[in-house]
Amino acid sequence: MSIFGAIKNAIFGHKAAAPAPAAQPQAMPQMSRPQAAPAAPQAQAQAQATQQQPVDVDAVLAAIAQHKGQTLNYRSSIVDLMKLLDLDSSLANREQLATELGYSGAKDGSAEMNLWLHRRVMEELEKNGGKVSAALKD
């Protein structure tokens, strides 16, 4: 899994995988109760509606931070964001993340690279269904 994928999963969770089994009963012949067939599309529609609602990234990160009780500057630091999400924040992982996200500068762990990574991660989270406040994007 990519580093960004791990960040995204830590924030968004694995809720998208849960609705898949609901579609299976629909493909079976009418051996089960006739009432079950209409329920499957309804459950699937509810699952899609849930998936389409944006994830409040600020709220998720704040809840994780409160639960951990650590003082981390996750709002502007990629290192602290990764630590908050229990991900390896080593230079090697940040270099890999920089490569994944298309960073073209020197991958030396500089402040410039780290600030770019944080901004880019927030942009990508927003593109992938996250609701990200301006405070996290700056």
C-alpha positions as CSV (number, residue, x, y, z in Angstrom):
1,M,0.0,0.0,0.0
2,S,1.2,3.5,-0.8
3,I,2.0,5.9,2.0
4,F,-0.8,8.2,0.9
5,G,-3.1,5.2,0.8
6,A,-2.2,4.5,4.5
7,I,-2.9,8.1,5.4
8,K,-6.2,8.1,3.6
9,N,-7.3,4.7,5.2
10,A,-6.3,5.9,8.7
11,I,-8.5,9.0,8.3
12,F,-11.4,7.7,6.2
13,G,-11.4,4.2,7.6
14,H,-12.5,1.1,5.7
15,K,-16.2,1.9,5.4
16,A,-16.2,1.6,1.7
17,A,-15.5,-2.1,1.8
18,A,-18.5,-2.9,4.0
19,P,-21.4,-2.6,1.5
20,A,-20.0,-5.2,-1.0
21,P,-21.7,-8.2,0.6
22,A,-25.1,-6.5,0.4
23,A,-25.1,-6.9,-3.4
24,Q,-24.7,-10.7,-3.3
25,P,-28.2,-11.7,-2.3
26,Q,-29.6,-9.8,-5.3
27,A,-27.8,-12.1,-7.7
28,M,-29.2,-15.3,-6.2
29,P,-32.5,-16.8,-7.6
30,Q,-35.7,-16.2,-5.7
31,M,-35.0,-19.0,-3.3
32,S,-35.0,-16.6,-0.3
33,R,-37.8,-14.4,0.9
34,P,-39.3,-12.2,-1.8
35,Q,-39.1,-9.2,0.5
36,A,-35.3,-9.5,0.7
37,A,-34.8,-8.5,-2.9
38,P,-36.0,-4.9,-2.6
39,A,-34.1,-4.4,0.6
40,A,-30.7,-5.1,-1.1
41,P,-31.0,-2.1,-3.5
42,Q,-32.2,0.1,-0.6
43,A,-29.2,-0.9,1.6
44,Q,-26.9,-0.4,-1.4
45,A,-28.4,3.1,-2.0
46,Q,-27.9,4.0,1.7
47,A,-24.3,2.7,1.5
48,Q,-23.6,4.8,-1.6
49,A,-25.1,7.9,0.1
50,T,-22.9,7.3,3.1
51,Q,-19.9,7.0,0.9
52,Q,-20.7,10.2,-1.0
53,Q,-20.8,12.2,2.2
54,P,-17.5,13.9,2.7
55,V,-15.4,12.8,5.7
56,D,-14.7,15.7,8.0
57,V,-10.9,15.5,8.1
58,D,-10.6,18.1,10.8
59,A,-13.0,16.4,13.1
60,V,-11.4,12.9,12.6
61,L,-7.9,14.3,13.3
62,A,-9.0,16.3,16.3
63,A,-10.7,13.2,17.7
64,I,-7.6,11.1,17.2
65,A,-5.4,13.8,18.8
66,Q,-7.8,14.1,21.8
67,H,-7.8,10.3,22.3
68,K,-4.0,10.0,22.2
69,G,-3.5,13.0,24.5
70,Q,-0.3,14.0,22.7
71,T,0.6,17.5,21.6
72,L,1.3,17.2,17.9
73,N,1.3,19.9,15.3
74,Y,-0.6,17.8,12.8
75,R,-2.3,20.9,11.3
76,S,0.9,22.0,9.6
77,S,3.5,19.3,10.1
78,I,3.6,16.2,7.9
79,V,5.8,14.4,10.4
80,D,3.3,15.1,13.3
81,L,0.4,14.1,11.0
82,M,2.0,10.8,10.3
83,K,2.8,10.3,14.0
84,L,-0.8,11.0,14.9
85,L,-1.9,8.3,12.5
86,D,0.6,5.8,13.8
87,L,2.5,5.8,10.5
88,D,6.3,5.8,10.1
89,S,7.4,9.4,9.7
90,S,11.0,8.6,8.7
91,L,12.7,10.5,5.9
92,A,12.5,7.3,3.8
93,N,8.7,7.2,4.1
94,R,8.4,10.9,3.4
95,E,10.6,10.6,0.4
96,Q,8.3,7.8,-0.9
97,L,5.3,10.0,-0.2
98,A,6.9,12.8,-2.1
99,T,7.5,10.5,-5.0
100,E,3.9,9.3,-4.9
101,L,2.5,12.8,-4.9
102,G,4.9,14.2,-7.6
103,Y,7.3,16.4,-5.6
104,S,10.0,17.6,-8.0
105,G,12.3,19.3,-5.5
106,A,15.2,17.7,-3.5
107,K,13.9,14.9,-1.3
108,D,16.0,15.8,1.6
109,G,13.5,16.3,4.4
110,S,13.8,20.0,4.1
111,A,11.1,22.3,5.6
112,E,10.1,23.2,2.0
113,M,9.5,19.5,1.2
114,N,7.6,18.8,4.4
115,L,5.4,21.8,4.0
116,W,4.6,20.9,0.4
117,L,3.8,17.3,1.5
118,H,1.4,18.5,4.1
119,R,-0.4,20.8,1.7
120,R,-0.5,18.1,-1.0
121,V,-1.8,15.4,1.3
122,M,-4.6,17.7,2.3
123,E,-5.4,18.5,-1.3
124,E,-5.5,14.8,-2.1
125,L,-7.7,14.0,0.9
126,E,-10.1,16.7,-0.4
127,K,-10.1,15.2,-3.9
128,N,-10.9,11.8,-2.4
129,G,-13.9,12.8,-0.5
130,G,-12.6,14.6,2.5
131,K,-13.8,17.9,3.9
132,V,-10.6,19.9,4.7
133,S,-10.7,23.3,6.4
134,A,-8.6,26.2,5.3
135,A,-6.6,25.8,8.5
136,L,-5.3,22.4,7.4
137,K,-4.6,23.5,3.9
138,D,-2.3,26.5,4.8
